[in-house]
Amino acid sequence: MAKIGKRLKKAVASVDRNKFYALDEAVKTVKTNATAKFDETVEIALNLGIDPRHADQQVRGMVQLPNGTGKTVRVAVFARAGKADEALAAGADLVGADDLAERIQAGEINFDRCIATPDMMGVVGRLGKILGPRGLMPNPKLGTVTPDVAGAVKAAKGGSVEFRAEKTGIVHAGVGKASFSEEQILENVRAFVGAINRAKPTGAKGTYIEKVSLSSTMGPGLKLDVPALVAALQG
């Protein structure tokens, strides 16, 4: 069994495992406990009352966090001619067509988000077995297959986060950095949970958002008061 360091012991001791925290108190505690030698990511996990194996209980979408993620996002764009120029001007890291596809097939996958113009999907479609399992396949429902490549690149760079429920019905994501102010993290968490709440599928019955926890990369998780959190969003 791995030994628990003094830093983590102190962080764990500061958390009441049986308590359901108000969001503002949870954020304050998570920031206090994020004492690693790097800027820890603030992570959220939601347990949803869904069975993603059913088509009418899938939860997937994109949300723009008001304060970004604090992470540098590398963006690849499949586009030609003028659209390629627009993507580059907007800050895309990689832009190409068949040449970009060849690089990806050769194992060069050094990007975090992939965007394509609609006319490029014939090329991108051949990469499904490579991009799909990595969650990088462009999708019109997520705004990553679009003629507005400049807007999509800016959104990706500015803090848009994709979410998708796993087989167990859990959604998790990074919602900022420990160096963010409490208010910035609060705003990002509210935006993320609000997007999940709005994405409730038609087949979901009973309690939709069952559990929510907040933590930093190296810190203990805190359970949030879900009814209060949802009520605040609706209020």
C-alpha positions in Angstrom: 0.0 0.0 0.0 1.4 3.4 -1.0 2.4 5.7 1.9 0.4 8.9 2.3 2.5 12.0 2.6 2.2 14.6 5.3 0.6 17.1 2.8 -2.1 14.7 1.8 -2.7 13.6 5.4 -3.3 17.2 6.4 -5.6 17.8 3.5 -7.7 14.6 4.2 -7.9 15.6 7.9 -9.5 18.9 6.9 -12.3 17.3 5.0 -15.5 15.8 6.6 -16.3 12.8 4.5 -19.8 12.7 5.8 -20.6 16.3 5.1 -22.4 17.7 2.0 -20.7 21.0 1.4 -22.2 24.2 0.0 -20.4 25.1 -3.2 -18.6 28.2 -1.9 -17.3 26.4 1.1 -16.1 23.4 -1.1 -14.3 25.8 -3.5 -12.5 27.5 -0.6 -11.5 24.1 0.9 -10.3 22.7 -2.4 -8.1 25.8 -3.0 -6.7 25.6 0.5 -5.7 22.0 0.1 -4.1 22.4 -3.4 -0.6 22.7 -2.1 1.3 20.6 -4.7 4.4 22.1 -6.4 2.3 22.7 -9.6 -0.9 24.5 -10.4 -3.4 21.8 -9.7 -6.5 21.4 -11.8 -9.9 21.8 -10.0 -11.9 18.7 -11.0 -15.6 18.0 -10.9 -17.4 14.6 -11.1 -21.2 14.1 -11.4 -23.0 10.8 -10.9 -26.1 10.9 -13.1 -29.2 8.8 -12.8 -28.9 7.5 -16.3 -28.0 4.3 -18.2 -25.9 5.5 -21.2 -26.4 2.1 -22.9 -29.8 3.4 -23.9 -30.0 5.9 -26.8 -32.5 8.1 -25.0 -30.2 8.4 -21.9 -27.0 9.7 -23.4 -25.5 12.9 -22.1 -23.0 14.7 -24.3 -22.3 18.3 -25.2 -20.1 21.3 -25.1 -20.0 24.2 -22.6 -18.1 27.4 -22.6 -16.6 28.1 -19.2 -16.7 31.8 -18.4 -13.2 31.9 -17.1 -11.6 29.2 -19.3 -9.9 26.1 -18.0 -6.4 27.5 -17.4 -5.1 24.8 -19.8 -3.3 25.4 -23.1 -5.4 23.7 -25.7 -3.8 22.6 -29.0 -6.3 22.7 -31.9 -6.1 20.8 -35.2 -8.3 22.0 -38.1 -9.1 20.2 -41.3 -9.8 22.9 -43.9 -8.6 24.1 -47.3 -7.9 27.4 -48.9 -9.6 30.4 -47.3 -11.0 28.4 -44.4 -7.5 27.1 -43.6 -6.3 30.7 -43.6 -9.1 31.7 -41.2 -8.2 28.8 -38.8 -4.6 29.9 -38.7 -5.5 33.5 -38.1 -7.7 32.4 -35.2 -4.8 30.6 -33.6 -5.1 27.0 -34.7 -1.9 25.0 -34.0 -2.3 22.5 -36.9 -4.1 23.1 -40.2 -4.3 20.8 -43.2 -6.2 18.4 -45.3 -4.9 15.1 -46.7 -1.5 16.0 -45.4 -2.8 16.4 -41.8 -4.6 13.1 -42.2 -1.4 11.4 -43.2 0.4 12.8 -40.2 -2.3 11.5 -37.8 -2.3 8.1 -39.5 1.5 8.1 -38.8 0.9 8.6 -35.1 1.3 12.4 -34.8 -1.6 13.2 -32.5 -0.3 16.2 -30.6 -3.5 18.1 -30.2 -6.4 18.3 -27.8 -9.3 19.3 -30.1 -10.1 18.6 -33.7 -12.3 20.8 -35.9 -13.3 20.3 -39.5 -15.2 22.1 -42.2 -18.2 20.0 -43.5 -16.5 19.4 -46.9 -13.5 17.8 -45.1 -15.5 15.0 -43.4 -14.8 12.6 -46.3 -11.1 12.8 -45.3 -11.7 12.9 -41.6 -14.1 10.0 -41.7 -11.2 7.7 -42.6 -9.6 8.6 -39.3 -12.5 7.4 -37.2 -10.7 4.4 -35.6 -7.9 6.7 -34.5 -9.7 9.8 -33.4 -12.9 8.2 -32.1 -11.5 6.3 -29.2 -9.5 9.4 -28.1 -12.7 11.6 -28.1 -11.2 13.7 -30.9 -13.6 13.0 -33.8 -15.2 16.2 -35.0 -19.0 16.2 -34.5 -21.6 18.7 -35.8 -23.6 18.4 -32.5 -20.6 19.7 -30.6 -19.8 22.5 -33.0 -16.6 20.9 -34.2 -17.9 20.3 -37.7 -18.6 23.8 -38.9 -17.9 26.3 -41.7 -17.1 28.8 -38.9 -13.7 27.4 -38.1 -12.4 30.7 -36.7 -15.3 30.8 -34.1 -14.7 27.1 -33.2 -11.0 27.6 -32.8 -11.5 30.7 -30.5 -14.1 28.8 -28.5 -11.7 25.8 -28.0 -8.8 28.1 -27.0 -11.1 30.2 -24.8 -12.3 27.4 -22.5 -15.0 25.3 -24.2 -15.2 21.9 -22.5 -16.7 18.8 -24.0 -18.6 16.5 -21.6 -19.8 13.0 -22.1 -21.3 10.5 -19.6 -19.2 7.3 -19.2 -20.8 3.8 -19.2 -21.3 4.2 -15.5 -23.2 7.4 -15.8 -20.4 9.6 -14.5 -19.3 12.9 -16.1 -16.1 14.5 -15.1 -14.1 17.5 -16.2 -11.5 20.1 -15.2 -13.2 23.4 -14.4 -10.2 25.6 -13.7 -6.9 25.8 -11.8 -6.2 26.2 -8.1 -4.6 29.5 -8.9 -8.0 30.9 -10.1 -9.9 33.1 -7.7 -12.8 31.5 -5.7 -15.3 33.5 -7.8 -13.8 32.3 -11.1 -14.0 28.7 -10.0 -17.6 29.2 -8.7 -18.7 30.7 -12.0 -17.1 27.8 -14.0 -18.7 25.2 -11.8 -22.1 26.8 -12.1 -21.7 27.0 -15.9 -20.6 23.3 -16.1 -23.4 21.9 -13.8 -25.9 24.1 -15.6 -25.0 22.7 -18.9 -25.3 19.1 -17.6 -28.7 20.0 -16.1 -29.9 21.3 -19.4 -28.6 18.2 -21.2 -31.0 16.0 -19.2 -32.0 13.2 -21.7 -35.6 12.3 -22.3 -35.2 8.8 -21.0 -33.8 9.9 -17.6 -36.2 9.0 -14.8 -36.1 9.8 -11.1 -33.2 11.9 -9.7 -31.0 13.1 -12.6 -28.0 14.6 -10.7 -27.4 12.1 -7.9 -24.0 13.1 -6.6 -21.4 15.8 -7.3 -17.9 16.0 -5.9 -15.1 18.6 -6.2 -11.4 18.1 -5.8 -8.0 19.2 -6.9 -5.6 17.0 -8.8 -3.7 15.9 -5.6 -6.4 16.7 -3.1 -9.3 14.8 -1.4 -12.8 15.0 -2.9 -15.6 16.9 -1.2 -19.3 16.0 -1.7 -21.5 18.9 -2.7 -25.0 19.6 -1.5 -26.7 18.7 -4.7 -30.3 20.0 -4.0 -28.9 23.4 -3.0 -26.6 23.5 -6.0 -29.4 22.6 -8.5 -31.9 25.0 -6.7 -29.3 27.9 -7.1 -29.0 27.2 -10.8 -32.8 27.2 -11.3 -33.2 30.3 -9.1 
